């Protein structure tokens, strides 16, 4: 169970069941603070934009291991519908190419 402090109270935040169900990108974005990015890459169908903004962004990585594991090559291997060109094009849109992606 995940809890969040809201107005000084511990509130239950329902977790997405990434291994059991596919979610649309909007749902994933709404819950991005409660998602294990490695599990998300392995179980969901993601867009290049989502991968650049969240999966490869160290601010959303769940643990130290993710900083080593989650890289462009790993994402492309787990998301075969994406191309390196798409990913790099999306990266170039973030902060005029100064983005925040780790694995590029």
CNS distance restraints for C-alpha pairs under 8 A (distance, minus, plus):
assign (resid   1 and name CA) (resid  12 and name CA) 7.08 0.50 0.50
assign (resid   1 and name CA) (resid  13 and name CA) 7.38 0.50 0.50
assign (resid   1 and name CA) (resid  14 and name CA) 7.21 0.50 0.50
assign (resid   1 and name CA) (resid  15 and name CA) 7.27 0.50 0.50
assign (resid   2 and name CA) (resid  12 and name CA) 5.90 0.50 0.50
assign (resid   2 and name CA) (resid  13 and name CA) 5.38 0.50 0.50
assign (resid   2 and name CA) (resid  14 and name CA) 6.83 0.50 0.50
assign (resid   2 and name CA) (resid  15 and name CA) 6.96 0.50 0.50
assign (resid   2 and name CA) (resid  34 and name CA) 7.95 0.50 0.50
assign (resid   3 and name CA) (resid  10 and name CA) 5.93 0.50 0.50
assign (resid   3 and name CA) (resid  11 and name CA) 5.26 0.50 0.50
assign (resid   3 and name CA) (resid  12 and name CA) 4.50 0.50 0.50
assign (resid   3 and name CA) (resid  13 and name CA) 5.47 0.50 0.50
assign (resid   4 and name CA) (resid   9 and name CA) 7.92 0.50 0.50
assign (resid   4 and name CA) (resid  10 and name CA) 5.53 0.50 0.50
assign (resid   4 and name CA) (resid  11 and name CA) 5.24 0.50 0.50
assign (resid   4 and name CA) (resid  12 and name CA) 6.51 0.50 0.50
assign (resid   4 and name CA) (resid  13 and name CA) 6.69 0.50 0.50
assign (resid   5 and name CA) (resid   9 and name CA) 5.27 0.50 0.50
assign (resid   5 and name CA) (resid  10 and name CA) 4.65 0.50 0.50
assign (resid   5 and name CA) (resid  11 and name CA) 6.11 0.50 0.50
assign (resid   6 and name CA) (resid  10 and name CA) 6.44 0.50 0.50
assign (resid   6 and name CA) (resid  11 and name CA) 6.57 0.50 0.50
assign (resid  15 and name CA) (resid  34 and name CA) 6.87 0.50 0.50
assign (resid  15 and name CA) (resid  35 and name CA) 7.80 0.50 0.50
assign (resid  16 and name CA) (resid  31 and name CA) 7.90 0.50 0.50
assign (resid  16 and name CA) (resid  35 and name CA) 7.48 0.50 0.50
assign (resid  17 and name CA) (resid  21 and name CA) 5.97 0.50 0.50
assign (resid  18 and name CA) (resid  22 and name CA) 6.55 0.50 0.50
assign (resid  18 and name CA) (resid  23 and name CA) 7.69 0.50 0.50
assign (resid  18 and name CA) (resid  39 and name CA) 7.09 0.50 0.50
assign (resid  18 and name CA) (resid  40 and name CA) 6.44 0.50 0.50
assign (resid  18 and name CA) (resid  43 and name CA) 6.20 0.50 0.50
assign (resid  18 and name CA) (resid  44 and name CA) 7.05 0.50 0.50
assign (resid  19 and name CA) (resid  39 and name CA) 7.68 0.50 0.50
assign (resid  19 and name CA) (resid  43 and name CA) 5.85 0.50 0.50
assign (resid  22 and name CA) (resid  43 and name CA) 7.53 0.50 0.50
assign (resid  22 and name CA) (resid  44 and name CA) 5.85 0.50 0.50
assign (resid  22 and name CA) (resid  45 and name CA) 7.66 0.50 0.50
assign (resid  23 and name CA) (resid  27 and name CA) 6.20 0.50 0.50
assign (resid  23 and name CA) (resid  28 and name CA) 6.56 0.50 0.50
assign (resid  23 and name CA) (resid  44 and name CA) 7.03 0.50 0.50
assign (resid  24 and name CA) (resid  28 and name CA) 6.47 0.50 0.50
assign (resid  25 and name CA) (resid  29 and name CA) 6.08 0.50 0.50
assign (resid  25 and name CA) (resid  46 and name CA) 6.98 0.50 0.50
assign (resid  25 and name CA) (resid  47 and name CA) 7.73 0.50 0.50
assign (resid  25 and name CA) (resid  50 and name CA) 7.60 0.50 0.50
assign (resid  26 and name CA) (resid  30 and name CA) 6.19 0.50 0.50
assign (resid  27 and name CA) (resid  31 and name CA) 6.32 0.50 0.50
assign (resid  28 and name CA) (resid  32 and name CA) 5.69 0.50 0.50
assign (resid  28 and name CA) (resid  35 and name CA) 7.80 0.50 0.50
assign (resid  29 and name CA) (resid  50 and name CA) 7.96 0.50 0.50
assign (resid  31 and name CA) (resid  35 and name CA) 6.49 0.50 0.50
assign (resid  32 and name CA) (resid  54 and name CA) 7.58 0.50 0.50
assign (resid  32 and name CA) (resid  60 and name CA) 7.55 0.50 0.50
assign (resid  33 and name CA) (resid  60 and name CA) 6.86 0.50 0.50
assign (resid  35 and name CA) (resid  39 and name CA) 7.93 0.50 0.50
assign (resid  35 and name CA) (resid  40 and name CA) 7.00 0.50 0.50
assign (resid  36 and name CA) (resid  40 and name CA) 6.15 0.50 0.50
assign (resid  36 and name CA) (resid  61 and name CA) 7.20 0.50 0.50
assign (resid  36 and name CA) (resid  62 and name CA) 5.75 0.50 0.50
assign (resid  37 and name CA) (resid  41 and name CA) 6.13 0.50 0.50
assign (resid  37 and name CA) (resid  54 and name CA) 7.84 0.50 0.50
assign (resid  37 and name CA) (resid  55 and name CA) 5.60 0.50 0.50
assign (resid  37 and name CA) (resid  60 and name CA) 7.22 0.50 0.50
assign (resid  37 and name CA) (resid  61 and name CA) 6.15 0.50 0.50
assign (resid  37 and name CA) (resid  62 and name CA) 6.80 0.50 0.50
assign (resid  38 and name CA) (resid  42 and name CA) 6.32 0.50 0.50
assign (resid  38 and name CA) (resid  55 and name CA) 7.72 0.50 0.50
assign (resid  38 and name CA) (resid  66 and name CA) 6.94 0.50 0.50
assign (resid  38 and name CA) (resid  70 and name CA) 6.92 0.50 0.50
assign (resid  39 and name CA) (resid  43 and name CA) 6.11 0.50 0.50
assign (resid  40 and name CA) (resid  44 and name CA) 5.49 0.50 0.50
assign (resid  41 and name CA) (resid  45 and name CA) 7.52 0.50 0.50
assign (resid  41 and name CA) (resid  46 and name CA) 7.26 0.50 0.50
assign (resid  41 and name CA) (resid  55 and name CA) 7.54 0.50 0.50
assign (resid  41 and name CA) (resid  75 and name CA) 6.64 0.50 0.50
assign (resid  41 and name CA) (resid  78 and name CA) 6.39 0.50 0.50
assign (resid  41 and name CA) (resid  79 and name CA) 7.14 0.50 0.50
assign (resid  42 and name CA) (resid  78 and name CA) 5.90 0.50 0.50
assign (resid  42 and name CA) (resid  79 and name CA) 7.92 0.50 0.50
assign (resid  45 and name CA) (resid  79 and name CA) 6.86 0.50 0.50
assign (resid  46 and name CA) (resid  50 and name CA) 6.36 0.50 0.50
assign (resid  46 and name CA) (resid  51 and name CA) 6.75 0.50 0.50
assign (resid  46 and name CA) (resid  79 and name CA) 7.10 0.50 0.50
assign (resid  47 and name CA) (resid  51 and name CA) 6.29 0.50 0.50
assign (resid  47 and name CA) (resid  82 and name CA) 7.44 0.50 0.50
assign (resid  48 and name CA) (resid  52 and name CA) 6.17 0.50 0.50
assign (resid  48 and name CA) (resid  82 and name CA) 6.64 0.50 0.50
assign (resid  48 and name CA) (resid  86 and name CA) 6.37 0.50 0.50
assign (resid  48 and name CA) (resid  87 and name CA) 5.30 0.50 0.50
assign (resid  48 and name CA) (resid  90 and name CA) 6.45 0.50 0.50
assign (resid  49 and name CA) (resid  53 and name CA) 5.97 0.50 0.50
assign (resid  49 and name CA) (resid  87 and name CA) 7.52 0.50 0.50
assign (resid  49 and name CA) (resid  90 and name CA) 5.85 0.50 0.50
assign (resid  49 and name CA) (resid  91 and name CA) 7.92 0.50 0.50
assign (resid  50 and name CA) (resid  54 and name CA) 5.66 0.50 0.50
assign (resid  50 and name CA) (resid  55 and name CA) 6.85 0.50 0.50
assign (resid  51 and name CA) (resid  55 and name CA) 4.60 0.50 0.50
assign (resid  51 and name CA) (resid  56 and name CA) 6.02 0.50 0.50
assign (resid  51 and name CA) (resid  75 and name CA) 7.63 0.50 0.50
assign (resid  51 and name CA) (resid  87 and name CA) 7.92 0.50 0.50
assign (resid  52 and name CA) (resid  56 and name CA) 5.35 0.50 0.50
assign (resid  52 and name CA) (resid  57 and name CA) 6.76 0.50 0.50
assign (resid  52 and name CA) (resid  87 and name CA) 7.03 0.50 0.50
assign (resid  52 and name CA) (resid  90 and name CA) 6.85 0.50 0.50
assign (resid  52 and name CA) (resid  91 and name CA) 6.12 0.50 0.50
assign (resid  52 and name CA) (resid 101 and name CA) 6.02 0.50 0.50
assign (resid  53 and name CA) (resid  57 and name CA) 6.03 0.50 0.50
assign (resid  53 and name CA) (resid  94 and name CA) 7.95 0.50 0.50
assign (resid  53 and name CA) (resid 100 and name CA) 7.70 0.50 0.50
assign (resid  53 and name CA) (resid 101 and name CA) 7.18 0.50 0.50
assign (resid  54 and name CA) (resid  58 and name CA) 8.00 0.50 0.50
assign (resid  54 and name CA) (resid  59 and name CA) 7.88 0.50 0.50
assign (resid  54 and name CA) (resid  60 and name CA) 5.96 0.50 0.50
assign (resid  55 and name CA) (resid  60 and name CA) 6.79 0.50 0.50
assign (resid  55 and name CA) (resid  61 and name CA) 7.06 0.50 0.50
assign (resid  55 and name CA) (resid  70 and name CA) 7.27 0.50 0.50
assign (resid  56 and name CA) (resid  60 and name CA) 7.97 0.50 0.50
assign (resid  56 and name CA) (resid  61 and name CA) 7.78 0.50 0.50
assign (resid  56 and name CA) (resid  70 and name CA) 6.40 0.50 0.50
assign (resid  56 and name CA) (resid  71 and name CA) 6.47 0.50 0.50
assign (resid  56 and name CA) (resid  72 and name CA) 7.61 0.50 0.50
assign (resid  56 and name CA) (resid 100 and name CA) 7.77 0.50 0.50
assign (resid  56 and name CA) (resid 101 and name CA) 4.74 0.50 0.50
assign (resid  56 and name CA) (resid 102 and name CA) 5.28 0.50 0.50
assign (resid  56 and name CA) (resid 103 and name CA) 5.98 0.50 0.50
assign (resid  57 and name CA) (resid  61 and name CA) 6.88 0.50 0.50
assign (resid  57 and name CA) (resid 100 and name CA) 5.73 0.50 0.50
assign (resid  57 and name CA) (resid 101 and name CA) 4.67 0.50 0.50
assign (resid  57 and name CA) (resid 102 and name CA) 5.85 0.50 0.50
assign (resid  58 and name CA) (resid  67 and name CA) 6.68 0.50 0.50
assign (resid  58 and name CA) (resid 100 and name CA) 7.66 0.50 0.50
assign (resid  58 and name CA) (resid 101 and name CA) 7.08 0.50 0.50
assign (resid  58 and name CA) (resid 102 and name CA) 6.25 0.50 0.50
assign (resid  61 and name CA) (resid  66 and name CA) 5.82 0.50 0.50
assign (resid  61 and name CA) (resid  67 and name CA) 6.92 0.50 0.50
assign (resid  62 and name CA) (resid  66 and name CA) 6.56 0.50 0.50
assign (resid  63 and name CA) (resid  67 and name CA) 7.36 0.50 0.50
assign (resid  64 and name CA) (resid  68 and name CA) 7.29 0.50 0.50
assign (resid  65 and name CA) (resid  69 and name CA) 6.16 0.50 0.50
assign (resid  66 and name CA) (resid  70 and name CA) 5.30 0.50 0.50
assign (resid  67 and name CA) (resid  71 and name CA) 7.81 0.50 0.50
assign (resid  67 and name CA) (resid 102 and name CA) 7.37 0.50 0.50
assign (resid  69 and name CA) (resid  74 and name CA) 7.04 0.50 0.50
assign (resid  70 and name CA) (resid  74 and name CA) 5.95 0.50 0.50
assign (resid  70 and name CA) (resid  75 and name CA) 6.84 0.50 0.50
assign (resid  70 and name CA) (resid 103 and name CA) 6.56 0.50 0.50
assign (resid  71 and name CA) (resid  75 and name CA) 6.28 0.50 0.50
assign (resid  71 and name CA) (resid 102 and name CA) 6.77 0.50 0.50
assign (resid  71 and name CA) (resid 103 and name CA) 3.78 0.50 0.50
assign (resid  71 and name CA) (resid 104 and name CA) 6.71 0.50 0.50
assign (resid  72 and name CA) (resid  76 and name CA) 6.14 0.50 0.50
assign (resid  72 and name CA) (resid  84 and name CA) 7.87 0.50 0.50
assign (resid  72 and name CA) (resid 103 and name CA) 5.12 0.50 0.50
assign (resid  72 and name CA) (resid 104 and name CA) 5.74 0.50 0.50
assign (resid  73 and name CA) (resid  77 and name CA) 6.11 0.50 0.50
assign (resid  73 and name CA) (resid 103 and name CA) 7.99 0.50 0.50
assign (resid  74 and name CA) (resid  78 and name CA) 6.25 0.50 0.50
assign (resid  75 and name CA) (resid  79 and name CA) 5.74 0.50 0.50
assign (resid  76 and name CA) (resid  80 and name CA) 5.69 0.50 0.50
assign (resid  76 and name CA) (resid  82 and name CA) 6.28 0.50 0.50
assign (resid  76 and name CA) (resid  83 and name CA) 6.80 0.50 0.50
assign (resid  76 and name CA) (resid  84 and name CA) 7.11 0.50 0.50
assign (resid  82 and name CA) (resid  86 and name CA) 6.60 0.50 0.50
assign (resid  82 and name CA) (resid  87 and name CA) 7.29 0.50 0.50
assign (resid  83 and name CA) (resid  87 and name CA) 6.39 0.50 0.50
assign (resid  84 and name CA) (resid  88 and name CA) 6.11 0.50 0.50
assign (resid  85 and name CA) (resid  89 and name CA) 6.02 0.50 0.50
assign (resid  86 and name CA) (resid  90 and name CA) 6.15 0.50 0.50
assign (resid  87 and name CA) (resid  91 and name CA) 6.11 0.50 0.50
assign (resid  88 and name CA) (resid  92 and name CA) 6.16 0.50 0.50
assign (resid  89 and name CA) (resid  93 and name CA) 6.75 0.50 0.50
assign (resid  90 and name CA) (resid  94 and name CA) 6.97 0.50 0.50
assign (resid  91 and name CA) (resid  97 and name CA) 6.18 0.50 0.50
assign (resid  91 and name CA) (resid  99 and name CA) 6.34 0.50 0.50
assign (resid  91 and name CA) (resid 101 and name CA) 7.49 0.50 0.50
assign (resid  92 and name CA) (resid  96 and name CA) 5.88 0.50 0.50
assign (resid  92 and name CA) (resid  97 and name CA) 4.00 0.50 0.50
assign (resid  92 and name CA) (resid  98 and name CA) 7.48 0.50 0.50
assign (resid  92 and name CA) (resid  99 and name CA) 7.23 0.50 0.50
assign (resid  93 and name CA) (resid  97 and name CA) 5.95 0.50 0.50
assign (resid  93 and name CA) (resid  99 and name CA) 7.81 0.50 0.50
assign (resid  94 and name CA) (resid  98 and name CA) 6.70 0.50 0.50
assign (resid  94 and name CA) (resid  99 and name CA) 4.71 0.50 0.50
assign (resid  94 and name CA) (resid 100 and name CA) 7.59 0.50 0.50
assign (resid  95 and name CA) (resid  99 and name CA) 5.07 0.50 0.50
